[in-house]
Structure formats: C-alpha cells, structure tokens
Amino acid sequence: MTANLHPGYHLRLLAICLLAFGLATFRLDYQSLWYDEGVTATVAHAGIVELTRWTASDIQPPLYYYGVAVWGRLAGWSEWALRFPSAWFATLTTPLLAVVALRLSRSVYVASVAALLAAVHPLLIYYAQEARMYAQLTALGILAAYLLLRQLDASAPTWRAWMLFVVVATAAVYTHYFAVFLLLGLAAAGVVDLLHPVERPRGRVRRKLWMLLGAGVLVLLLYTPWLGAIFSQLQGDRSYWEGALKFHEAAADVAIAFTSGETVFETPARWLLIGYVLVTALALVRFWRADAVAHRLLLYASFWLATPVAAVLLLALAIPKFNARYVMEALPALLLIWAAGLSQTWAATRPTDQMRAGAGAVAAHCTPYTLQSRLRPSRFSQFALLFLLLGFCYAGAGWFFHPAFAKDQWRQLVEFLRPRLAEDEIVVLVSGHAWPVWDYYAADLPTVRLPELEILDVNAVLDFATTGPMLQQAFADATGRRGAWLVNWQDEVVDPNGIVPIQLELSGREKGQHAQFTGLTLRRFTGLRPYRFVDAPPIDVQTDISFGDQVTLRGYKVVNNGDLLLFWEKLPGGVGAAPDLHFVLQSAAADGTPLASLPGRRLAGYTYPFARWQPGAIVTAHVRAGDWLNTAEPQPGQYRFSVRVYDANDPAAAPLPTATGAASFDTGLVDVTID
C-alpha cells in the first residue's frame, strides 16, 4: 500500500511530527494551572467513584478524567504531568490528519501540508498545553473520520472492522458530548458519498448504509448510561447568565479561534481574519475547478466543519453558554480545505461527468496513494500557504512569550502570599468555587470560601446576609484571627457589587498591600473584628425615594474611608419590558462648589444589571471616595450629592421622576469622616 508513496514522505512526516511534539511540550509547565485545569487535577486525583460522581454532576463526560487518573498515578501530579496527555494527543493529531488527507486527496503533498498546518496551528498548540479534554477530543474525531472513510472505501467491509469505529466514536462522545455533532456530520457526508451517482454495486452501497446505521445505533446504546446525566445538567446548569446569545459575535469568535487561536489581540486578529477569509476563498475556488477526488474531500470537510459549529451555535441560542473551544473538533476540516485547496494543481477545466464518475470509482475502490502524488501548488498558492504559516507563528509567539496571554496566575499568587501570610491571617477566596485550583497549590493555607460552591452558580450572588455570618464565624474571637488576604477571581460573577471588600472595610482597614496577577487580584485587610461584620444592609441614612415606580433608593452610608454606599430595592411590577437602569451622581462641597459629575453607570455592578435583581432584595452600589469627592486623598467634612436615574435603553435618557415629580434626588449635607 505504501509502495507508490513519494520518496521521502515518511521522513518528512516524521520531521513534522517531531516539530508538533516539540511545540506541544515547549515550556509545558511554565505557566500556572488555571481553574479548569485545577478541576482536572482534583477530579482525576479522586477515587473512581468520586470521579464519576463529579463528572455526572458537571457538564463533561468522564473518559478524559479516567485517562488522566491512570496517568497521574504513574507519572505524578505535577503541572507537566497533568498537561502531558493533552500534548500527546495534540501530537497524534498531526499524523492522523495526514492519514485522513492522504486517503481523501491521494496526494502526499496535501498530506504533508495538512500535517504541517496541524503541527503549528495556534489553537491546537494552546490546548496541547492545557490539562483539559479538547486535544483528546480533536484527535479522536480525526481517528473516527479515518476509520469511517476506510470502511466506506473498503470493497468488502466487515462488522469487525466497523466495531473499531464504534469504539473510537464512543470514546469521543465519552470525552465531550459535543462529539456527537462531529459524528453526525461525518455520517451525513458518508451517506451523501455513498449515494453519489458513480459506478458502484448497489448491493454494496446498501450494505454500507446499513452498517453505518448499525454503528450509529451501537454508539447510542453504549452512551445510554450517560444520557440522563447530560439532560439533567443541561436543564440544571447555572454556570452561565440567562439572556440571548449574540450570534454574530459567537460566529466571529469561532472564526478568530480557528485562524489566530486564543493568543492574538482582537484588533490584529480581525485584520488577519480578512487575509484568512481570502485564503479560504482561494482554496474553495480551486476546489470548484477540481476533479471528483477533490470534490469528495470537500464534501467530507464541509460536513465536518459546518455540522459541529452550526449545531453548537444553535444549541447556544437556547442555552446561552458558548466558547469557541467547544467546536475545536471541527478545526481539522478547515485545515484539510486549506491544505488541499492550496496545495494541488487541479485540472484547469471542470471534469466531465464521465471523468467524475471514474475518479469517484477509483476513490471508492482502489488503493489510495496512487493519484497526484507529485503535484505542486502554484506560486500564488505558495504565498497563501506562507501567509498561513506566518500568521500561525505570530499567534504562537504570543502564546509562548507575551505575558498578556498568560493563564490565571494561581501559582505565582500563592508563591507571593505564602511567606507574607501571618499566623493571625486567613485567605478569603472569592469566588469559592475556585477551590480545586486553590487546593492544588495551597491546600494547607486556612481559607474561607465565599460563596461556598462546588461548581459555579451565577445566581449565587453574595449579599450581606450570606457573607456576614460566615465572616463572623471565620474571625470569631476564639480563632484569634485579625487579618485577611482577599483573593478575587470571577468576583464579577458572584460578587458583582463588591460586598466582601465592603464587609472587610467595615470590620477593619485595608492595609494597602494590593498585588495584581493575571486573572487575579490580592488585597490585604487588618484589624478585623467579628462584631463589625453585618448581616443586613448597613443603612445610615434612610431615604426611601422611588424613581419611576421601578426602583427605590432605600438609603445610603458613608464608610469611614470616604466610600459611598447606595442601597437600592427593585419594586414589584415595574414598568418596562427589560429596563437597564443607570444612575448619574453629582457631588458638591458644603458651599455648593461642584466637585464631581460621575458618568452614568448601572445601579450596582456592571455584571449585575437591573434585570437580574429580585424584587424586594436590597442591592448595594459602591462609589469610591476618590470618585465622588474628586480627590486622591479624601478629607473629612460636609458634602452633598444628588442622584438621577434613567433607563439606558431610552435613547433620550430621560430621568425617571421621583414621587414628587423631581428629576433627581438631592441628599442635602452629608457628614464624611476619614479614619
């Protein structure tokens, strides 16, 4: 079968595979694990029962975790060891894609180019260095495609050979449930291919169709034990905000991820996308003028690419949780289109029906690797391929060397914190669902988690009632604790209104040791006393001013560092379908001299819009002293401020009137004390 291969093909492919392995393992443990990888470490390190329980209550099947669990017990649980399975599967992607390209194109040149594109593609490199299942999913998807093609091309396929496809396909859906969309796309392409009007024995076609259907049924039956977990999690998943998916933005994210990966800034990525679109258009035009072998490759690549992307985007319309990595399994199809469309010197004219039928018959029944093995691309196509490779290298350099694309720096934060944590201090972790990655690096450090979640719940928004009792207990006199280091990660989701830092400021003082790490912030508070933590909104001045029968300003408080807290309550049965209420605050000195006019902002945190509020709940807005007093060092004294509320969906931004018809509410003189 390999006798007709171009001399040197195997050496060339070996060199490309070594390149892929080198890039996948280069600085493999240089960056910290981030949250998802911490979950992998925690889940894989658990016993088989706990591992299965966790994955059944999460949104991922267990196969990847089983593999890491076995590997971890052999190689250890270091960052390098945890990521190596992904690096290995990413390396396998290169020869697997070459084999698929060779079978579909009958060209060793196309196979070599496809392998090279897979080896250096920035998205594949990025997930080769992440301890998650996406590299494994991609490799299994390519292997499933190859096994399916081999059976469809076989003159006498057998059920024993089909069972190997069933095993790999089942492994794919037990790696990630979106693999089902890839399998559906490949199966649909296979049906179209089998029904194509070429010279084939109809009995064999029917036999292959029945075998394909039987294989699909077997995969479904083997996956039945996990179907209940999938549907229960899709219905009960609270790790995303409700709302409408911005379809065009999601599609743009996929396009950028499939071209520039995750490591190019948005503006240059969008400019580069224009070039990638032109290159793709060139490849497709060359397919249009190609023969039936090329059309068959385009058939499989199109279904492979379009079905998972379209299916996941449509699913996200109903369940608005989306990330471009969810459709990474479709990326190899785009690489096939580029490799074949830009590598081949196809026929200059469209083939006749007779030529198409003959080529199709060869593709179906003859030994692959006998056609077009020595053809080379045109000079124009070479420039297009050079553009792809240079763009991939640019994105890869961003991943390896640009600090802006570093993963969340949990390891670096712990290394900074550990020698500075005093005996009477504790770590306050917000959000508390980050405990898996925290435990990986600092399980020995005392921690209070807010909120105490196992998995993210966007509805578990912190308030004084949920934080007060836990902080009172953590800093009870019997503990002897008087200080806290606040670690914030995804606090914009669970603490959008900054309740935890407000509580710590009410109880003590911020010491000023504020450190920034990629994806994380670290703040230090001292002099904490348990009786100063509150379990209800600490309103000092009651106002009860309603705006437009939609929201009431219940009152306010000036903290002893000059920060201003406003306390809002959503009224039941408010007017408007989906108002997005904002407020404008203007402040002045006691003599009326204007100090600040703050631009409009949402009533509370930006990530906690009015539509998410529950009627009757008190929601806190935090205005820093430096903003409303317009000075870097606030001074004690008397000040005044006014508040105007409007709906940001209103183009005129008309103020919502108070009960007296006024456009705004003026507080009068306010005492500010600075300690």
PyMOL commands that set and color helices and strands:
alter all, ss='L'
color gray80, all
select helices_A, chain A and resi 9-25+35-45+48-57+63-75+79-105+108-120+122-128+134-153+159-173+179-194+202-236+247-260+266-288+292-318+324-343+353-365+379-401+403-405+410-420+432-442+464-474+477-479+491-494+499-507+530-532+610-612+625-628
alter helices_A, ss='H'
color red, helices_A
select strands_A, chain A and resi 425-430+447-449+483-488+509-510+515-517+520-526+541-547+551-558+564-570+581-589+594-602+618-623+637-647+665-672
alter strands_A, ss='S'
color yellow, strands_A
deselect
rebuild
show_as cartoon
